[in-house]
Amino acid sequence: MKVAYLHLGLAILSEVIATSTLKSTAEFSKLLPSLVVVAGYASAFYFMTLSLRSIPIGISYAIWSGVGTVLIAGIAAILHRQLLDIPALVGIGLIVSGVIVINLFSKSVGL
């Protein structure tokens, strides 16, 4: 199970790198950032499939999307000065809370 979470972490990291690079592609007109995006998403989906050996897809995707959302919001704030307002921060907090609840209390995680 620990390996599955390592794979999920690599999937999240790959997706965050790809998504963070999207703006730099200039609508896929710049080759290097475009290659990073394609490789990042391909890697993300590959590692996600590996995580699904042990983690149910609904749980895996909830964790992926929750952690990814928080990381992308943080990166966008730092790199692109895209600061979030209070309702957006509250919403992200609810997403994080949901991921925590799933991991601490759901019996589906240990299937």
C-alpha positions, -999 to 999 in steps of 0.1 A, spaced: 0 0 0 29 24 7 42 20 -28 7 29 -41 9 62 -22 44 68 -36 30 63 -71 1 86 -63 25 112 -50 45 110 -83 13 112 -103 3 144 -84 38 159 -87 38 152 -125 4 167 -129 13 198 -109 45 203 -130 25 199 -162 -3 222 -152 21 248 -138 39 248 -172 7 253 -193 9 291 -193 45 290 -204 35 270 -236 20 302 -250 -9 281 -264 15 253 -273 36 276 -296 68 271 -275 83 237 -279 102 230 -246 73 240 -223 49 221 -245 71 190 -242 72 194 -204 34 195 -203 29 165 -225 55 145 -206 41 156 -173 6 145 -181 17 112 -196 38 105 -165 9 116 -142 -15 91 -159 11 64 -158 18 67 -121 -20 71 -114 -26 37 -131 1 22 -109 -15 36 -77 -48 20 -88 -34 -15 -81 -41 -8 -44 -61 24 -40 -97 25 -52 -101 50 -81 -125 73 -63 -101 76 -33 -71 80 -56 -87 107 -77 -101 125 -46 -66 127 -32 -50 136 -66 -75 164 -73 -74 178 -37 -37 179 -33 -32 191 -69 -57 219 -64 -39 232 -33 -4 229 -49 -15 246 -81 -32 274 -62 0 280 -42 22 279 -73 -1 303 -92 0 327 -63 38 326 -61 47 325 -98 19 344 -114 7 366 -85 -28 351 -89 -40 356 -53 -72 339 -42 -100 357 -23 -116 344 9 -143 322 -7 -117 305 -29 -95 298 1 -125 285 21 -134 262 -8 -98 249 -10 -99 244 28 -130 223 23 -113 202 -3 -83 196 20 -107 187 48 -124 162 25 -91 145 16 -82 143 53 -116 128 63 -113 102 35 -78 92 46 -86 91 83 -120 77 85 -130 59 52 -128 22 52 -126 24 14 -90 35 17 -78 2 29 -96 -20 3 
